[in-house]
Amino acid sequence: MSGRLRRTGDFTTSTQILRLSAAALLIGAACAFIAIVLLKMIYFFTNLSFYHRLSFAYITPTHNHLHAWVIIPPIVGALLIGLMAQFGSEKIRGHGIPEAIEAMLINESKVQPRVAFWKPISAAISIGSGGPFGAEGPIIMTGGSFGSLFSQFLHFSSIERRILLVAGAAGGMSATFASPVSAVLFAVELLVFEFKPRSLVPIAIASAVADAIRIAVIGPGPLFGMANLEHVPVSLLLVAAAIGIVGSFLAVLLTWAIYGVEDAFRKLPIHWMWWPALGAVVIGVGGMFSPRALGVGYDSIAAMLNVQLTLYTLLTLLVVKTVIWVVALGSGTSGGILAPILIIGGSLGGVAGDVFHAPHPGVWALLGMSAIFSGVTRTPLTSIVFPLELTHNLGALLPLLITSGIATGLSSLILPRSILTEKIVRRGLHLTREYHTDPLQMHYCREVAFIPDGSIAANPRLGDVVESDLVRYTTASWLQVEDDDGVPKGIVLAWDVLRGSKLTPQARVADLVEKAPVVFETDTAKTALQAMVEASANWVRVVDATGATSGFITPVQLFELRKREHAEEAVRGRVFSLTSKRQSAPQDGTGEVTRM
């Protein structure tokens, strides 16, 4: 036997993590500049569309003076996006995150260069012309595209390309919102489909580098500063629970509405290239009633958190932003969902805070943001940390925990898919986001290995094997094949011996023993499974540190571990009881209770 004992530990990792981390560092730095450039492009098109000037300075459509003419910029921008999608890349349609997931699931994390080129341009035009979207979705897709393209120039596996794609996405989100921890959590909860050091470390490095560069170029956070909550009264905890409940139902309604609108657009007798322009008409009309509903809306988020908006403004913003965002996103244009979610949730919480004369209405708005964010994305940890990083309001941690937990639980109970995954499922792909420890990784091979009850010599010819010698074994029983010294050479099924005697009577029993992989006693059962899969074998040999055979593992032993896992989930019973019922005692052969 060759090789040496493999080390088992809490996590599986290798020196490849160093390569991934070095690549992630470069990707994070590049994505920071990509995010900054995209934000500047959005400002440029906003200045051009609503104020008719050439400038990269920060501006929003809120204070435009176009009046009824405000309907024109969204339509022009949507027409340009339709043309870019038709003649550039159809992948630019949508908010970016499902497209990134799809690239990982069906295309081995390979993103086409033209997507990386057209996505930021289309998003800048869409948002800059008044589209009610955030920049984070396109930035996540663009950063992920860069990470994918970078990894395609190097020798990486499909999983490693996925890690670098997600590292780019996290870097883009971190640079956009000054939220490095949230970007990592969002990546882990939604994008990378695993929780391992090999992915967590590179993603964290990319996110941290991106935020450091953002601080150097733009300045430190928070993006939306607000007064810190010094004391958390019990009443606020009850409010947090109520907002979590209401927010989860609103999140479900938003999901239904978006895909209902998308289905309605599919029924139109015109090419999808024109759908964004139809949706833009609704955007323009909504902008006439509430200019704050146009564009990214970062100024509105800051205003509602600092209680600077009237009840009428909050109500109008809540209704208009919801309607135009649902219609625009359903039309297939380009834009993100995170900023609109924050505005809708913040407006909901702000309205409730104003109506009930809350002592901390800004915190109510913050809780509303967390509730909708959590209910829509099903990322509970991100939904707690993200508002904290946006505001640095650490006093709101406990209420956010309550709101996020309730919103995630209820929305998951009511609706099986989120906005971010429903599109993936509609394209014929199954997706699960639950992470748990594989039971095969919880047991050593020595715990699972077995030694067959029966044995057979290796040298006899199959034609000489007497069938009566095997009658005590079922056709599914394994026999240990031993040489003249009693050393096991492997295992065979009793049925194979009988069948072999009819087919090749001159062959020997040893010829039936397939070449099987070897695993150590201290390897996990999952290692045994992987060895069987890689070798296309029906069993593996388990050896100790000296190389001596200590047993064998077949799929049956692995199935038993799965059955045990199922029993832990499905079998329910009472362990303790408060009643005075006497427990049953062992019985003797007469059926009477034996006194112990």
C-alpha positions as CSV (number, residue, x, y, z in Angstrom):
1,M,0.0,0.0,0.0
2,S,1.2,3.5,-0.9
3,G,0.4,6.8,0.6
4,R,0.3,8.0,4.2
5,L,-2.3,8.7,6.8
6,R,-4.6,11.5,5.8
7,R,-5.3,14.2,8.5
8,T,-8.9,14.7,9.5
9,G,-10.0,17.9,11.2
10,D,-12.9,20.3,11.8
11,F,-12.5,21.7,8.3
12,T,-11.1,20.4,5.0
13,T,-8.5,22.7,3.6
14,S,-5.2,22.6,1.6
15,T,-2.5,24.8,0.4
16,Q,-4.7,25.8,-2.5
17,I,-6.3,28.3,-0.1
18,L,-3.2,30.4,-0.5
19,R,-3.5,30.6,-4.2
20,L,-7.2,31.5,-3.9
21,S,-6.5,34.1,-1.3
22,A,-3.8,35.8,-3.4
23,A,-6.1,35.8,-6.4
24,A,-9.0,37.2,-4.2
25,L,-6.8,40.0,-3.0
26,L,-6.2,41.2,-6.6
27,I,-9.9,40.7,-7.5
28,G,-11.1,42.6,-4.4
29,A,-8.8,45.6,-5.3
30,A,-10.0,45.6,-8.9
31,C,-13.7,45.3,-7.9
32,A,-13.4,48.3,-5.6
33,F,-12.5,50.4,-8.6
34,I,-15.1,48.8,-10.7
35,A,-17.7,49.7,-8.1
36,I,-16.5,53.3,-7.9
37,V,-16.5,53.6,-11.7
38,L,-20.0,52.3,-11.9
39,L,-21.3,54.7,-9.3
40,K,-19.7,57.6,-11.2
41,M,-21.3,56.4,-14.4
42,I,-24.7,56.4,-12.6
43,Y,-24.1,59.9,-11.4
44,F,-23.1,60.9,-14.9
45,F,-26.3,59.6,-16.6
46,T,-28.4,61.1,-13.7
47,N,-26.9,64.5,-14.3
48,L,-27.4,64.1,-18.1
49,S,-31.0,62.8,-17.9
50,F,-32.5,65.1,-15.3
51,Y,-30.3,68.2,-15.2
52,H,-28.9,68.2,-18.8
53,R,-25.3,68.7,-17.8
54,L,-22.1,66.7,-18.1
55,S,-20.9,65.9,-14.6
56,F,-19.8,63.0,-12.5
57,A,-20.8,64.6,-9.2
58,Y,-23.2,62.9,-6.9
59,I,-26.8,63.8,-7.7
60,T,-30.3,62.2,-7.4
61,P,-33.5,62.8,-9.5
62,T,-35.3,64.0,-6.3
63,H,-35.0,67.7,-7.1
64,N,-35.4,67.7,-10.8
65,H,-37.6,70.3,-12.5
66,L,-38.8,68.3,-15.5
67,H,-42.4,68.1,-14.3
68,A,-44.4,66.1,-16.8
69,W,-41.3,65.7,-19.0
70,V,-39.9,63.4,-16.3
71,I,-41.5,60.5,-18.1
72,I,-39.0,60.8,-21.1
73,P,-35.7,59.8,-19.5
74,P,-36.8,56.4,-18.2
75,I,-38.3,55.5,-21.6
76,V,-35.2,56.6,-23.5
77,G,-33.0,54.7,-21.1
78,A,-35.2,51.6,-21.4
79,L,-35.1,51.6,-25.2
80,L,-31.3,51.8,-25.0
81,I,-31.2,48.8,-22.6
82,G,-33.5,46.8,-24.9
83,L,-31.2,47.4,-27.8
84,M,-28.1,46.4,-25.7
85,A,-29.8,43.3,-24.5
86,Q,-30.8,42.3,-28.1
87,F,-27.5,43.1,-29.8
88,G,-25.1,42.9,-26.9
89,S,-26.0,40.2,-24.4
90,E,-29.4,39.1,-23.1
91,K,-27.7,38.3,-19.8
92,I,-27.8,42.0,-18.8
93,R,-31.5,41.7,-18.2
94,G,-32.6,41.3,-14.6
95,H,-31.0,42.4,-11.3
96,G,-27.8,40.4,-11.6
97,I,-27.8,38.0,-8.7
98,P,-29.9,35.2,-10.3
99,E,-27.6,35.5,-13.3
100,A,-24.5,35.1,-11.2
101,I,-26.1,32.0,-9.5
102,E,-27.0,30.5,-12.9
103,A,-23.4,31.0,-14.2
104,M,-22.2,29.0,-11.2
105,L,-24.7,26.2,-11.5
106,I,-24.8,25.5,-15.2
107,N,-21.8,27.1,-16.7
108,E,-19.0,26.0,-14.3
109,S,-18.7,29.7,-13.1
110,K,-17.6,30.9,-16.5
111,V,-19.0,34.3,-17.3
112,Q,-18.7,35.7,-20.9
113,P,-16.6,38.8,-21.3
114,R,-19.4,40.6,-23.1
115,V,-21.6,40.3,-19.9
116,A,-18.9,42.0,-17.9
117,F,-18.8,44.8,-20.5
118,W,-22.5,45.4,-21.1
119,K,-23.9,44.8,-17.6
120,P,-22.4,47.9,-15.9
121,I,-23.2,50.2,-18.9
122,S,-26.8,49.0,-19.0
123,A,-27.2,49.4,-15.3
124,A,-25.7,52.9,-15.3
125,I,-28.1,53.9,-18.0
126,S,-31.1,52.2,-16.4
127,I,-30.5,53.7,-12.9
128,G,-29.2,57.1,-14.2
129,S,-32.3,57.5,-16.3
130,G,-34.6,57.1,-13.3
131,G,-34.9,53.3,-13.0
132,P,-36.0,52.6,-9.4
133,F,-33.1,50.2,-8.7
134,G,-30.0,49.9,-6.7
135,A,-26.4,49.7,-8.0
136,E,-25.5,46.7,-5.9
137,G,-27.0,43.9,-8.1
138,P,-25.2,45.1,-11.2
139,I,-22.0,45.7,-9.2
140,I,-22.3,42.2,-7.8
141,M,-22.7,40.7,-11.3
142,T,-19.9,42.9,-12.7
143,G,-17.6,42.1,-9.8
144,G,-18.4,38.4,-10.1
145,S,-17.9,38.6,-13.9
146,F,-14.4,40.0,-13.3
147,G,-13.6,37.4,-10.7
148,S,-14.7,34.7,-13.2
149,L,-12.8,36.1,-16.1
150,F,-9.7,36.5,-13.9
151,S,-9.9,32.8,-12.8
152,Q,-10.4,31.6,-16.3
153,F,-6.9,32.8,-17.2
154,L,-5.4,30.6,-14.4
155,H,-5.6,26.9,-13.7
156,F,-8.5,26.6,-11.3
157,S,-11.3,24.1,-10.9
158,S,-15.0,24.9,-11.4
159,I,-15.5,25.2,-7.6
160,E,-12.4,27.4,-7.3
161,R,-13.8,29.6,-10.1
162,R,-17.0,29.8,-8.2
163,I,-15.1,31.0,-5.1
164,L,-13.4,33.8,-7.1
165,L,-16.6,34.8,-8.8
166,V,-18.2,35.2,-5.4
167,A,-15.1,37.0,-4.1
168,G,-15.6,39.5,-6.9
169,A,-19.3,39.9,-6.0
170,A,-18.5,40.4,-2.3
171,G,-15.8,43.0,-3.2
172,G,-18.3,44.9,-5.3
173,M,-21.0,44.9,-2.6
174,S,-18.4,45.9,0.1
175,A,-17.2,48.8,-2.0
176,T,-20.7,50.0,-2.7
177,F,-22.1,50.0,0.8
178,A,-19.0,50.2,3.0
179,S,-20.2,46.8,4.4
180,P,-17.4,44.3,4.4
181,V,-18.8,41.9,6.9
182,S,-22.3,41.9,5.3
183,A,-20.8,41.3,1.9
184,V,-19.1,38.1,3.2
185,L,-22.3,37.0,5.0
186,F,-24.4,37.6,1.9
187,A,-21.9,35.6,-0.2
188,V,-21.9,32.7,2.2
189,E,-25.7,32.7,2.8
190,L,-26.7,33.1,-0.9
191,L,-24.0,32.6,-3.4
192,V,-21.1,30.3,-2.7
193,F,-23.2,27.3,-1.5
194,E,-20.7,26.2,1.2
195,F,-19.2,27.2,4.5
196,K,-15.5,26.2,4.3
197,P,-12.3,28.0,4.9
198,R,-11.3,27.6,1.3
199,S,-14.2,29.9,0.3
200,L,-14.7,32.0,3.4
201,V,-11.1,33.2,3.6
202,P,-10.7,34.4,0.0
203,I,-14.1,36.1,0.1
204,A,-13.3,37.8,3.3
205,I,-9.9,39.0,1.8
206,A,-11.6,40.4,-1.3
207,S,-14.3,42.2,0.7
208,A,-11.8,43.7,3.2
209,V,-9.5,44.9,0.4
210,A,-12.4,46.4,-1.5
211,D,-13.6,48.3,1.5
212,A,-10.1,49.5,2.4
213,I,-9.8,51.0,-1.1
214,R,-13.2,52.5,-0.9
215,I,-12.2,54.3,2.4
216,A,-9.1,55.6,0.7
217,V,-10.9,56.9,-2.3
218,I,-14.4,57.9,-1.1
219,G,-14.1,58.0,2.7
220,P,-15.2,55.8,5.6
221,G,-18.7,54.8,6.5
222,P,-21.4,54.7,7.6
223,L,-23.2,55.2,4.4
224,F,-26.4,56.3,6.3
225,G,-25.5,57.7,9.7
226,M,-28.2,57.9,12.3
227,A,-28.5,58.5,16.0
228,N,-27.4,55.5,18.1
229,L,-30.0,53.7,20.1
230,E,-28.8,53.9,23.7
231,H,-31.5,51.9,25.4
232,V,-33.7,49.2,24.1
233,P,-37.1,49.2,25.9
234,V,-39.2,46.0,26.1
235,S,-41.8,47.7,24.0
236,L,-39.4,48.1,21.1
237,L,-38.7,44.4,21.1
238,L,-42.5,43.8,20.7
239,V,-42.5,46.3,17.9
240,A,-39.5,44.4,16.3
241,A,-41.6,41.2,16.3
242,A,-44.6,42.9,14.8
243,I,-42.6,44.5,12.1
244,G,-41.0,41.2,11.3
245,I,-44.4,39.6,10.9
246,V,-45.8,42.4,8.7
247,G,-42.5,42.6,6.7
248,S,-42.5,38.9,6.0
249,F,-46.0,39.1,4.5
250,L,-45.1,42.2,2.4
251,A,-42.0,40.4,1.2
252,V,-44.1,37.5,0.0
253,L,-46.5,39.8,-1.8
254,L,-43.5,41.5,-3.5
255,T,-42.2,38.2,-4.7
256,W,-45.6,37.2,-6.0
257,A,-46.1,40.6,-7.7
258,I,-42.8,40.7,-9.5
259,Y,-43.2,37.2,-11.0
260,G,-46.8,37.9,-11.8
261,V,-45.8,41.0,-13.7
262,E,-43.0,39.1,-15.4
263,D,-45.6,36.4,-16.5
264,A,-47.9,39.1,-17.8
265,F,-45.1,40.6,-19.9
266,R,-44.4,37.2,-21.4
267,K,-47.9,37.1,-22.7
268,L,-47.5,40.3,-24.7
269,P,-47.5,39.9,-28.5
270,I,-44.3,41.9,-28.9
271,H,-40.6,41.1,-28.6
272,W,-39.0,41.2,-25.1
273,M,-36.7,44.0,-26.3
274,W,-39.6,46.5,-26.0
275,W,-40.7,45.3,-22.6
276,P,-38.4,47.7,-20.6
277,A,-39.8,50.7,-22.5
278,L,-43.3,49.7,-21.5
279,G,-42.3,49.4,-17.9
280,A,-40.5,52.7,-18.1
281,V,-43.8,54.5,-18.8
282,V,-45.0,53.4,-15.4
283,I,-41.6,54.6,-13.9
284,G,-42.1,58.0,-15.5
285,V,-45.7,58.4,-14.3
286,G,-44.6,57.3,-10.8
287,G,-41.8,59.9,-10.9
288,M,-44.4,62.6,-11.5
289,F,-46.0,61.8,-8.2
290,S,-42.9,61.0,-6.2
291,P,-39.5,62.1,-7.7
292,R,-37.8,60.4,-4.7
293,A,-38.9,57.1,-6.0
294,L,-36.7,57.5,-9.1
295,G,-33.1,56.3,-9.1
296,V,-31.1,54.6,-6.4
297,G,-32.7,56.6,-3.6
298,Y,-29.8,56.7,-1.1
299,D,-30.8,60.2,-0.1
300,S,-34.3,59.0,0.8
301,I,-32.9,56.1,2.9
302,A,-30.7,58.6,4.8
303,A,-33.7,61.0,5.3
304,M,-36.1,58.3,6.6
305,L,-33.5,57.0,9.0
306,N,-33.1,60.5,10.4
307,V,-36.8,61.2,10.5
308,Q,-36.7,64.0,7.9
309,L,-39.7,62.9,5.8
310,T,-43.3,63.7,6.4
311,L,-46.0,61.0,6.7
312,Y,-47.4,62.0,3.3
313,T,-43.9,61.7,1.7
314,L,-43.3,58.3,3.3
315,L,-46.7,56.9,2.2
316,T,-46.3,58.2,-1.3
317,L,-42.8,56.8,-1.5
318,L,-43.9,53.5,-0.2
319,V,-46.7,53.1,-2.7
320,V,-44.9,54.6,-5.8
321,K,-41.6,52.9,-5.2
322,T,-43.3,49.5,-4.8
323,V,-45.4,49.8,-7.9
324,I,-42.7,51.1,-10.3
325,W,-40.0,48.7,-8.9
326,V,-42.3,45.7,-9.3
327,V,-43.3,46.7,-12.9
328,A,-39.8,47.7,-14.0
329,L,-38.1,44.6,-12.6
330,G,-40.8,42.4,-14.1
331,S,-40.2,44.0,-17.5
332,G,-36.7,42.6,-17.6
333,T,-34.7,45.8,-17.5
334,S,-31.3,46.0,-15.7
335,G,-31.0,47.0,-12.1
336,G,-30.5,45.8,-8.5
337,I,-33.0,45.0,-5.7
338,L,-31.2,45.8,-2.4
339,A,-31.6,49.6,-2.4
340,P,-35.3,49.4,-3.4
341,I,-35.9,46.8,-0.7
342,L,-34.4,49.2,1.9
343,I,-36.5,52.1,0.7
344,I,-39.8,50.0,0.7
345,G,-39.0,48.5,4.1
346,G,-37.8,51.8,5.6
347,S,-41.0,53.6,4.3
348,L,-43.1,50.9,5.9
349,G,-41.4,51.2,9.3
350,G,-41.3,55.0,9.0
351,V,-45.0,55.2,8.4
352,A,-45.8,52.9,11.3
353,G,-43.4,54.9,13.6
354,D,-45.2,58.1,12.6
355,V,-48.7,56.7,13.0
356,F,-48.0,55.3,16.5
357,H,-45.9,58.3,17.6
358,A,-42.9,56.1,18.3
359,P,-40.1,57.5,20.5
360,H,-37.6,56.1,18.0
361,P,-39.2,56.3,14.5
362,G,-35.8,56.1,12.8
363,V,-35.2,52.7,14.4
364,W,-38.7,51.6,13.2
365,A,-37.6,52.5,9.7
366,L,-34.4,50.5,10.2
367,L,-36.3,47.5,11.4
368,G,-38.6,47.7,8.4
369,M,-35.6,47.6,6.1
370,S,-34.3,44.5,7.9
371,A,-37.7,42.8,7.7
372,I,-38.2,43.3,4.0
373,F,-34.6,42.5,3.2
374,S,-34.7,39.3,5.2
375,G,-38.1,38.2,3.9
376,V,-37.1,38.8,0.3
377,T,-33.6,37.4,0.3
378,R,-33.8,34.8,3.1
379,T,-30.4,35.8,4.4
380,P,-31.1,36.3,8.1
381,L,-27.5,37.0,9.3
382,T,-26.9,39.5,6.5
383,S,-30.2,41.1,7.4
384,I,-28.9,41.7,10.9
385,V,-25.4,42.9,10.2
386,F,-26.2,44.9,7.0
387,P,-28.3,47.5,8.7
388,L,-25.7,47.8,11.4
389,E,-22.9,48.5,9.0
390,L,-25.0,50.9,7.0
391,T,-25.8,53.0,10.1
392,H,-23.3,52.0,12.8
393,N,-26.3,51.9,15.1
394,L,-25.1,49.0,17.3
395,G,-27.8,49.7,19.8
396,A,-30.3,48.2,17.4
397,L,-28.7,44.8,17.3
398,L,-31.2,43.0,19.5
399,P,-34.4,44.4,17.8
400,L,-32.8,43.5,14.4
401,L,-32.2,40.0,15.5
402,I,-35.8,39.5,16.4
403,T,-37.1,41.2,13.2
404,S,-34.8,39.3,10.9
405,G,-35.4,35.9,12.5
406,I,-39.2,36.2,12.3
407,A,-39.3,37.6,8.8
408,T,-37.0,34.9,7.5
409,G,-38.9,32.1,9.2
410,L,-42.4,33.2,8.2
411,S,-41.5,34.0,4.6
412,S,-39.8,30.7,4.2
413,L,-42.8,28.9,5.6
414,I,-45.2,30.7,3.3
415,L,-43.2,30.8,0.1
416,P,-40.7,28.1,-0.9
417,R,-38.6,30.3,-3.1
418,S,-37.3,33.9,-2.8
419,I,-37.0,36.6,-5.5
420,L,-33.4,35.6,-5.9
421,T,-34.0,31.9,-6.5
422,E,-37.4,31.7,-8.2
423,K,-36.0,32.7,-11.5
424,I,-33.4,29.9,-11.3
425,V,-36.1,27.4,-10.6
426,R,-38.2,28.6,-13.5
427,R,-35.2,27.9,-15.7
428,G,-35.4,24.2,-14.8
429,L,-32.7,24.1,-12.0
430,H,-33.2,22.9,-8.5
431,L,-31.6,24.9,-5.8
432,T,-31.2,24.4,-2.1
433,R,-29.5,26.8,0.3
434,E,-29.5,24.8,3.5
435,Y,-26.1,23.9,4.9
436,H,-25.7,21.1,7.4
437,T,-22.9,18.6,8.3
438,D,-22.9,15.5,6.2
439,P,-23.4,12.5,8.5
440,L,-20.8,10.7,6.4
441,Q,-18.2,13.2,7.7
442,M,-19.2,12.5,11.3
443,H,-18.0,8.9,11.4
444,Y,-14.6,7.2,10.9
445,C,-14.2,4.3,8.6
446,R,-13.3,2.1,11.5
447,E,-16.8,2.7,12.9
448,V,-18.5,1.6,9.7
449,A,-16.2,-1.1,8.4
450,F,-17.4,-4.7,8.6
451,I,-15.9,-8.2,8.2
452,P,-18.1,-10.7,6.2
453,D,-19.4,-13.7,8.1
454,G,-18.3,-16.1,5.4
455,S,-15.0,-16.6,3.6
456,I,-13.8,-18.4,0.6
457,A,-10.3,-19.4,-0.6
458,A,-8.8,-17.4,-3.5
459,N,-7.2,-20.2,-5.5
460,P,-10.0,-22.7,-6.3
461,R,-11.4,-22.6,-9.8
462,L,-15.0,-21.3,-10.0
463,G,-16.1,-24.5,-11.6
464,D,-14.9,-26.4,-8.6
465,V,-16.9,-24.3,-6.1
466,V,-19.7,-26.4,-4.7
467,E,-23.0,-24.6,-4.7
468,S,-23.9,-26.2,-1.4
469,D,-21.0,-24.5,0.2
470,L,-22.7,-21.2,-0.4
471,V,-26.4,-22.0,0.3
472,R,-26.2,-20.5,3.8
473,Y,-25.4,-17.1,2.2
474,T,-28.0,-15.0,0.5
475,T,-27.3,-13.7,-3.0
476,A,-26.6,-10.3,-1.4
477,S,-24.1,-11.6,1.2
478,W,-20.4,-10.7,0.9
479,L,-17.7,-13.3,1.2
480,Q,-14.1,-12.5,2.3
481,V,-11.6,-13.9,-0.2
482,E,-8.5,-15.1,1.5
483,D,-5.2,-16.4,0.2
484,D,-3.5,-19.6,1.5
485,D,-2.1,-17.7,4.5
486,G,-5.6,-16.4,5.5
487,V,-4.8,-12.8,4.4
488,P,-7.9,-11.2,2.9
489,K,-7.5,-10.2,-0.7
490,G,-10.9,-8.5,-0.9
491,I,-14.6,-9.3,-0.9
492,V,-17.1,-10.7,-3.5
493,L,-20.8,-11.4,-3.5
494,A,-21.9,-15.0,-3.1
495,W,-24.1,-14.6,-6.2
496,D,-21.1,-13.5,-8.3
497,V,-19.3,-16.7,-7.3
498,L,-22.2,-18.8,-8.4
499,R,-22.8,-16.9,-11.6
500,G,-19.0,-16.9,-12.4
501,S,-19.0,-20.7,-12.1
502,K,-21.4,-20.9,-15.0
503,L,-19.7,-18.4,-17.2
504,T,-16.0,-19.0,-16.7
505,P,-15.5,-22.3,-14.8
506,Q,-11.7,-22.2,-15.4
507,A,-11.3,-18.8,-13.7
508,R,-10.3,-18.6,-10.1
509,V,-12.2,-17.0,-7.2
510,A,-9.4,-14.4,-6.9
511,D,-10.3,-13.2,-10.5
512,L,-13.7,-12.0,-9.2
513,V,-12.1,-9.6,-6.7
514,E,-12.2,-6.2,-8.3
515,K,-9.5,-3.6,-7.9
516,A,-10.8,-1.5,-5.1
517,P,-9.4,1.7,-3.4
518,V,-7.9,1.7,0.1
519,V,-8.8,4.0,2.9
520,F,-7.5,4.4,6.4
521,E,-9.4,3.6,9.6
522,T,-9.1,7.3,10.5
523,D,-10.6,8.5,7.3
524,T,-14.2,9.6,7.3
525,A,-17.0,7.6,5.7
526,K,-17.3,10.4,3.1
527,T,-13.7,9.7,2.1
528,A,-14.7,6.1,1.5
529,L,-17.7,7.2,-0.6
530,Q,-15.5,9.5,-2.7
531,A,-13.0,6.7,-3.2
532,M,-15.8,4.3,-4.4
533,V,-17.1,7.0,-6.8
534,E,-13.7,7.9,-8.2
535,A,-12.8,4.2,-8.8
536,S,-16.3,3.1,-9.8
537,A,-15.9,0.4,-7.2
538,N,-18.6,-1.4,-5.1
539,W,-16.4,-1.5,-2.0
540,V,-13.3,-0.1,-0.3
541,R,-10.7,-1.8,1.8
542,V,-10.1,-0.3,5.3
543,V,-6.6,-0.6,6.7
544,D,-4.9,0.4,9.9
545,A,-1.7,2.5,10.3
546,T,0.5,-0.6,9.5
547,G,-1.4,-1.3,6.2
548,A,-3.2,-4.4,7.6
549,T,-6.8,-4.9,6.5
550,S,-9.2,-4.2,9.3
551,G,-12.5,-4.4,7.3
552,F,-14.4,-3.4,4.3
553,I,-17.1,-0.8,3.5
554,T,-19.9,-1.1,0.9
555,P,-22.7,1.3,0.0
556,V,-24.9,-0.6,2.5
557,Q,-23.0,0.7,5.5
558,L,-23.2,4.2,4.1
559,F,-26.9,3.9,3.6
560,E,-27.2,2.9,7.2
561,L,-25.7,6.3,8.2
562,R,-28.3,8.1,6.0
563,K,-31.1,6.0,7.6
564,R,-29.8,7.1,11.0
565,E,-29.9,10.7,10.0
566,H,-33.5,10.3,8.7
567,A,-34.5,8.7,12.0
568,E,-33.2,11.6,13.9
569,E,-35.3,13.9,11.8
570,A,-38.5,11.8,11.6
571,V,-38.8,9.7,14.7
572,R,-40.4,11.7,17.5
573,G,-41.0,10.6,21.1
574,R,-41.2,11.8,24.7
575,V,-38.0,11.3,26.7
576,F,-39.3,12.6,30.0
577,S,-42.8,12.9,31.4
578,L,-44.4,14.7,34.3
579,T,-47.0,12.1,34.7
580,S,-46.7,9.4,37.4
581,K,-47.0,6.5,35.0
582,R,-44.7,3.6,36.0
583,Q,-42.2,2.7,33.2
584,S,-42.5,-0.7,31.8
585,A,-40.1,-3.3,33.3
586,P,-38.5,-6.2,31.5
587,Q,-40.8,-9.2,31.2
588,D,-40.0,-12.9,31.8
589,G,-41.2,-15.8,29.7
590,T,-44.6,-15.9,31.5
591,G,-45.5,-12.4,30.3
592,E,-45.7,-11.1,33.9
593,V,-43.8,-8.0,34.9
594,T,-40.5,-9.0,36.5
595,R,-39.7,-7.1,39.7
596,M,-36.2,-5.7,39.5
